[in-house]
């Protein structure tokens, strides 16, 4: 069995947030480490931590590569330590408290279900999206608000689905809808398949795809609800394709961006005939847009 090693770096929020997403600089490291960013204690909101997990002992050069990506870290000569032979991914996420957003109750299997709410179970695992991060919880709040205002959807796409949480939430709200979930990472799609079984969710089409040009995604388009909780730059880069996948009058929910990035993301979609109707609140806003009729 391959020994797992762990590197821990105390850092500021900006570095932790940057390494929480896609990090191209890690692509040259084989096997690629798994990065876990710990959110701060409420009493010390500026103190964050990056933990990098490696299959096998990392070289000094690899440790330096990681350290360069975390300029706020105090450790100038980072050292990794071997871990006991345990499921460190599950341990790193164990004990995550349940989250309640609107009508949704999101929990790990360690906690009891809530029959008075829409109960969703997301086990600890490798895929992103347990509901605890503000991007995911913000999307849950938007979906709850859309349902509360009487919106109905028949064809839903969750682009960059992660654990599948958001598509499960949408299916619970609009059970008659055709639902599709895609992710660039095959591991994520395997996780979604397992989580769907745990939550009793059936009929969601799962697609491994980089962007929206996969034949299955094209065949099912256009969608009247598209959820894209990814990162700001990919949202901007894919704006023409994402906007084109939304039926006129349809709704687009964008997340994974900081409030300082909201203007640039909104501008990219304004040029694609999308109208911003709500920006959300906080440092991780969820943007709600509507596709204008094509003739305008």
FISE-397593 format. One line per field, with one value per residue (C-alpha): residue number from 1; chain; x, y, z. Coordinates in Angstrom, 2 decimals, decimal comma. Example, Ala and Ser with C-alpha at 12.3 -4.5 7.8 and 13.67 -1.06 7.14 Angstrom:
num <- [1  2]
chaine <- [A  A]
xx <- [12,30  13,67]
yy <- [-4,50  -1,06]
zz <- [7,80  7,14]
# end
This chain:
num <- [1  2  3  4  5  6  7  8  9  10  11  12  13  14  15  16  17  18  19  20  21  22  23  24  25  26  27  28  29  30  31  32  33  34  35  36  37  38  39  40  41  42  43  44  45  46  47  48  49  50  51  52  53  54  55  56  57  58  59  60  61  62  63  64  65  66  67  68  69  70  71  72  73  74  75  76  77  78  79  80  81  82  83  84  85  86  87  88  89  90  91  92  93  94  95  96  97  98  99  100  101  102  103  104  105  106  107  108  109  110  111  112  113  114  115  116  117  118  119  120  121  122  123  124  125  126  127  128  129  130  131  132  133  134  135  136  137  138  139  140  141  142  143  144  145  146  147  148  149  150  151  152  153  154  155  156  157  158  159  160  161  162  163  164  165  166  167  168  169  170  171  172  173  174  175  176  177  178  179  180  181  182  183  184  185  186  187  188  189  190  191  192  193  194  195  196  197  198  199  200  201  202  203  204  205  206  207  208  209  210  211  212  213  214  215  216  217  218  219  220  221  222  223  224  225  226  227  228  229  230  231  232  233  234  235  236  237  238  239  240  241  242  243  244  245  246  247  248  249  250  251  252  253  254  255  256  257  258  259  260  261  262  263  264  265  266  267  268  269  270  271  272  273  274  275  276  277  278  279  280  281  282  283  284  285  286  287  288  289  290  291  292  293  294  295  296]
chaine <- [A  A  A  A  A  A  A  A  A  A  A  A  A  A  A  A  A  A  A  A  A  A  A  A  A  A  A  A  A  A  A  A  A  A  A  A  A  A  A  A  A  A  A  A  A  A  A  A  A  A  A  A  A  A  A  A  A  A  A  A  A  A  A  A  A  A  A  A  A  A  A  A  A  A  A  A  A  A  A  A  A  A  A  A  A  A  A  A  A  A  A  A  A  A  A  A  A  A  A  A  A  A  A  A  A  A  A  A  A  A  A  A  A  A  A  A  A  A  A  A  A  A  A  A  A  A  A  A  A  A  A  A  A  A  A  A  A  A  A  A  A  A  A  A  A  A  A  A  A  A  A  A  A  A  A  A  A  A  A  A  A  A  A  A  A  A  A  A  A  A  A  A  A  A  A  A  A  A  A  A  A  A  A  A  A  A  A  A  A  A  A  A  A  A  A  A  A  A  A  A  A  A  A  A  A  A  A  A  A  A  A  A  A  A  A  A  A  A  A  A  A  A  A  A  A  A  A  A  A  A  A  A  A  A  A  A  A  A  A  A  A  A  A  A  A  A  A  A  A  A  A  A  A  A  A  A  A  A  A  A  A  A  A  A  A  A  A  A  A  A  A  A  A  A  A  A  A  A  A  A  A  A  A  A  A  A  A  A  A  A  A  A  A  A  A  A]
xx <- [0,00  1,39  2,24  0,46  2,37  0,93  2,26  0,52  0,97  -0,64  -1,66  -4,05  -7,53  -6,50  -3,97  -6,38  -9,16  -6,85  -5,66  -9,20  -9,98  -8,24  -4,45  -2,68  0,73  0,14  -0,39  3,30  3,47  2,92  0,92  -0,87  -1,36  -4,82  -5,20  -7,59  -8,16  -9,43  -11,78  -10,96  -12,15  -14,77  -12,62  -9,65  -11,12  -7,77  -6,05  -6,41  -4,52  -3,58  -3,01  -1,42  -1,67  0,80  0,93  4,42  7,10  7,34  10,75  12,13  11,61  7,91  7,55  9,17  6,76  3,82  5,33  5,81  2,05  1,42  3,43  1,71  2,93  5,35  7,15  10,15  11,51  8,32  8,42  5,92  5,07  3,90  0,35  -1,00  -2,64  -6,12  -8,73  -7,33  -9,86  -12,77  -10,97  -10,26  -13,98  -15,38  -17,55  -18,76  -21,89  -25,18  -26,15  -29,67  -30,39  -34,02  -35,84  -32,60  -30,82  -27,38  -25,48  -22,91  -24,07  -22,80  -25,89  -29,60  -31,99  -34,56  -37,93  -39,35  -36,83  -35,41  -32,75  -29,61  -26,72  -23,23  -20,51  -16,99  -14,97  -12,69  -15,20  -15,87  -19,26  -20,41  -22,62  -20,43  -18,63  -20,46  -20,59  -22,57  -24,82  -25,50  -26,69  -28,97  -30,48  -31,10  -32,76  -34,99  -35,94  -36,75  -39,10  -40,68  -41,42  -43,20  -40,53  -40,83  -38,12  -38,26  -34,66  -31,83  -28,04  -25,55  -22,22  -19,20  -21,34  -18,70  -20,59  -23,95  -25,46  -26,94  -28,50  -29,99  -31,47  -32,91  -34,43  -36,08  -37,63  -38,65  -39,00  -40,60  -37,62  -35,06  -31,75  -28,14  -24,93  -21,45  -17,91  -14,46  -13,27  -14,32  -13,84  -16,51  -18,98  -18,34  -18,94  -22,18  -23,40  -22,77  -24,33  -27,40  -27,97  -27,57  -30,15  -32,56  -32,13  -32,84  -32,79  -30,01  -27,87  -24,19  -21,58  -17,79  -17,14  -14,77  -17,17  -20,40  -19,37  -19,95  -22,56  -24,84  -24,88  -25,51  -28,27  -30,14  -29,75  -31,15  -31,81  -34,24  -32,04  -28,24  -26,22  -22,48  -20,66  -17,05  -14,54  -14,61  -12,14  -13,69  -17,10  -15,79  -13,98  -17,05  -19,61  -20,54  -21,16  -22,91  -25,18  -26,01  -27,11  -29,88  -33,29  -34,67  -36,31  -34,32  -32,37  -28,60  -27,08  -23,35  -21,16  -17,60  -16,55  -15,58  -17,53  -14,54  -14,95  -18,72  -18,55  -16,24  -18,32  -21,56  -20,04  -19,02  -22,62  -24,15  -22,39  -24,11  -27,62  -27,96  -29,65  -28,56  -31,57  -29,91  -26,36  -26,63  -24,75  -21,42  -17,92  -19,01  -22,11  -24,36  -25,39  -28,82  -29,26  -32,03  -31,56  -33,16  -35,28  -32,96  -34,51  -33,59]
yy <- [0,00  3,43  5,61  8,96  12,12  15,45  19,00  21,70  25,42  28,20  30,98  33,86  33,61  34,70  31,88  29,31  30,37  30,33  26,79  25,56  25,57  24,34  24,89  24,45  24,75  21,35  19,55  18,73  16,88  13,11  11,84  15,14  16,00  16,59  20,06  20,70  24,30  24,65  27,55  29,82  29,67  32,43  33,87  34,20  34,82  35,57  32,35  29,60  26,40  24,48  20,72  18,91  15,09  13,02  9,39  8,57  10,83  14,10  15,40  18,70  20,20  19,28  20,78  23,99  24,05  23,92  26,53  28,97  28,82  29,90  33,13  34,04  30,84  31,38  28,06  28,82  25,24  23,18  19,59  16,82  14,09  10,51  9,68  6,50  4,06  5,57  7,07  10,60  12,13  10,99  11,98  15,46  16,05  14,05  15,90  18,52  19,93  19,79  22,87  24,24  26,62  27,45  24,13  22,13  20,14  18,95  16,49  13,71  10,21  10,89  13,02  12,26  13,06  15,86  14,70  18,23  19,48  18,32  16,03  15,52  13,27  14,02  11,74  13,02  12,38  13,63  15,66  19,33  20,46  19,37  22,44  24,05  26,44  29,72  29,15  25,95  27,15  30,33  28,25  26,24  29,49  30,69  27,40  27,58  31,17  30,25  27,52  29,83  32,38  29,75  29,10  25,77  24,06  21,12  20,73  21,28  21,18  21,21  22,09  21,14  19,14  18,04  15,82  16,24  18,19  21,00  18,74  16,60  19,74  20,85  17,42  17,45  20,83  19,97  16,16  16,11  17,85  16,17  16,58  16,39  16,71  17,01  17,33  17,33  14,88  11,22  10,71  13,33  11,56  8,27  10,10  11,62  8,18  6,84  9,89  9,63  6,10  7,22  9,97  7,91  10,20  8,49  9,50  12,11  11,85  11,87  13,08  13,37  16,49  19,43  22,30  22,06  20,55  16,92  15,32  14,37  17,95  19,35  16,83  17,81  21,58  24,16  24,12  26,29  26,12  25,94  25,84  26,49  26,58  26,56  29,45  33,00  32,64  29,47  31,13  34,08  31,89  29,71  32,55  32,17  28,44  28,57  31,43  29,67  26,58  28,52  28,74  32,31  33,23  30,52  30,97  30,79  30,45  31,26  30,76  30,02  33,68  36,33  39,57  41,35  39,17  39,56  42,60  40,92  37,75  39,72  41,74  38,59  37,36  40,76  40,58  37,22  38,63  37,60  39,93  40,00  39,77  39,06  39,18  37,47  38,71  38,17  37,52  34,54  35,78  33,59  35,45  34,83  35,77  35,37  34,82  37,60  36,74  36,22  39,05  41,80]
zz <- [0,00  -0,97  2,01  2,21  3,14  4,22  3,94  6,02  5,39  7,41  5,05  4,39  2,88  -0,63  -1,01  0,40  -1,97  -4,98  -4,25  -3,56  -7,28  -10,40  -10,05  -13,42  -11,73  -10,08  -13,38  -13,75  -10,43  -10,78  -9,09  -8,55  -4,84  -3,40  -1,89  1,01  2,18  5,74  6,30  9,23  12,79  13,18  15,96  13,59  10,12  8,46  9,54  6,93  6,21  3,09  3,44  0,49  0,43  -1,60  -2,67  -1,50  -0,06  -2,03  -3,07  -1,81  -5,27  -5,17  -1,70  -2,94  -5,91  -3,51  -1,19  -4,09  -4,68  -1,07  -0,69  2,58  4,28  7,13  6,53  4,33  4,37  4,25  5,46  4,80  7,29  6,72  7,77  9,34  6,92  7,20  4,88  5,18  2,74  4,88  8,07  6,70  6,20  9,12  11,57  9,08  10,68  8,76  6,77  6,43  3,53  2,85  2,58  2,18  4,89  3,73  5,88  5,92  6,91  10,44  11,20  11,44  8,60  8,78  7,52  7,70  5,12  1,79  3,22  1,11  2,12  0,76  2,19  2,65  -0,49  -3,22  -5,24  -4,48  -3,20  0,24  0,64  3,29  0,95  0,39  -3,38  -2,99  -0,17  -2,16  -5,12  -2,83  -1,62  -5,17  -6,16  -3,10  -3,99  -7,60  -6,43  -3,86  -6,60  -8,67  -11,30  -13,11  -15,17  -17,55  -18,74  -16,24  -16,62  -13,74  -15,38  -13,26  -10,87  -8,31  -5,85  -7,60  -4,70  -6,80  -9,43  -6,64  -5,07  -8,42  -9,07  -5,64  -6,45  -10,04  -10,12  -13,58  -15,20  -17,44  -15,59  -16,79  -14,76  -16,25  -14,97  -16,53  -13,84  -14,27  -10,52  -9,85  -12,11  -10,28  -7,00  -8,32  -9,37  -5,85  -4,18  -6,41  -5,16  -1,55  -2,05  -4,11  -7,12  -10,44  -14,06  -14,03  -17,18  -16,15  -18,64  -18,44  -20,53  -20,83  -21,45  -23,42  -26,75  -25,75  -28,02  -25,11  -23,80  -27,28  -27,92  -24,75  -25,24  -24,95  -21,21  -19,28  -16,15  -16,24  -13,01  -13,33  -10,00  -11,19  -11,23  -12,54  -15,41  -16,89  -16,61  -18,62  -21,16  -21,74  -21,76  -25,47  -25,15  -21,76  -22,84  -26,11  -24,17  -22,36  -24,02  -24,47  -21,17  -19,39  -16,17  -15,66  -12,19  -11,98  -8,91  -7,84  -8,10  -5,60  -5,29  -6,83  -9,95  -10,31  -12,59  -15,10  -15,16  -15,57  -18,42  -20,26  -20,21  -21,01  -24,38  -24,89  -24,49  -20,83  -18,34  -14,68  -12,34  -8,96  -7,63  -4,27  -1,23  0,49  -0,75  -2,86  -4,73  -6,87  -10,02  -11,51  -15,18  -17,72  -21,45  -23,49  -26,56  -29,54  -31,56  -29,12]
# end
